[in-house]
Amino acid sequence: MSDSINQTRRTFMKIGGMAVAMIPVAAFAAKNDAMRTAMKYADKSADPAKLCSGCMHFVPGKPLGGCKLFPGDTEVNPNGTCTAWAKKA
């Protein structure tokens, strides 16, 4: 390889590495904190009759699931609850 190609490649790698380092870690968060707070979500339900696993909005997963009301949230505990709980039909 010629020196100019190696130099261009090194420059590309440096810029690419810096770009990746600048991506905020928060962008990878799997929790929708705003909706959790608004719906008063709790990881553990005080009422065993109102578990997320028995809610019509719960989307099962392994080991945690999701919720149709918390877009992008993949860390909903099946034993949790919130104020929007509605029994599965």
C-alpha positions in Angstrom: 0.0 0.0 0.0 1.2 3.5 -0.7 1.8 6.0 2.1 -1.1 8.2 1.1 -3.6 5.4 1.4 -2.2 4.4 4.8 -2.4 8.0 6.0 -6.0 8.3 4.8 -6.9 5.1 6.5 -5.3 6.2 9.8 -7.1 9.5 9.6 -10.4 7.7 8.9 -9.9 5.4 11.9 -9.1 8.3 14.2 -12.2 10.2 13.2 -14.3 7.1 13.4 -13.0 6.3 16.9 -13.8 9.8 18.1 -17.3 9.7 16.6 -18.1 6.5 18.4 -16.8 7.9 21.7 -19.1 10.9 21.3 -22.3 8.8 21.2 -24.0 9.4 24.5 -24.4 6.3 26.6 -28.0 7.3 27.3 -28.9 6.6 23.7 -28.5 2.9 24.5 -30.8 3.0 27.6 -33.7 0.6 27.4 -35.9 2.4 29.8 -38.5 5.1 29.1 -38.0 7.0 32.4 -40.5 9.8 31.5 -43.4 7.4 31.0 -42.4 5.2 34.0 -42.5 8.3 36.2 -45.8 9.5 34.7 -47.4 6.1 35.2 -45.9 5.6 38.7 -44.3 2.4 37.6 -42.8 0.1 40.4 -40.6 -2.9 39.8 -42.5 -4.8 42.5 -46.3 -4.6 42.8 -47.7 -4.3 46.3 -51.0 -5.9 45.0 -50.4 -9.4 43.7 -53.6 -9.1 41.6 -52.1 -6.2 39.6 -48.9 -7.6 38.2 -47.5 -6.4 34.8 -47.6 -10.0 33.6 -51.4 -9.9 34.0 -51.8 -6.5 32.3 -53.1 -6.1 28.7 -50.3 -3.7 27.9 -47.4 -6.1 28.9 -45.2 -7.6 26.2 -43.5 -10.7 27.5 -39.8 -11.1 27.2 -36.9 -13.0 28.8 -36.4 -12.3 31.7 -37.9 -8.8 31.5 -40.6 -7.7 29.1 -41.9 -4.5 27.6 -45.0 -2.4 27.8 -47.1 -0.9 25.0 -47.4 2.3 27.0 -43.6 2.7 27.5 -42.3 2.9 23.9 -38.8 1.4 23.5 -38.7 0.1 27.1 -37.5 -3.5 27.3 -36.9 -3.6 31.0 -40.4 -4.0 32.5 -40.5 -6.5 35.4 -43.4 -9.0 35.0 -43.9 -8.5 38.8 -44.1 -4.8 38.5 -47.2 -2.5 38.2 -48.3 1.0 37.3 -51.4 3.2 37.4 -52.4 2.2 33.9 -52.7 -1.5 34.8 -55.6 -3.2 33.0 -56.5 -6.8 33.2 -55.8 -9.0 30.2 -58.9 -10.0 28.3 
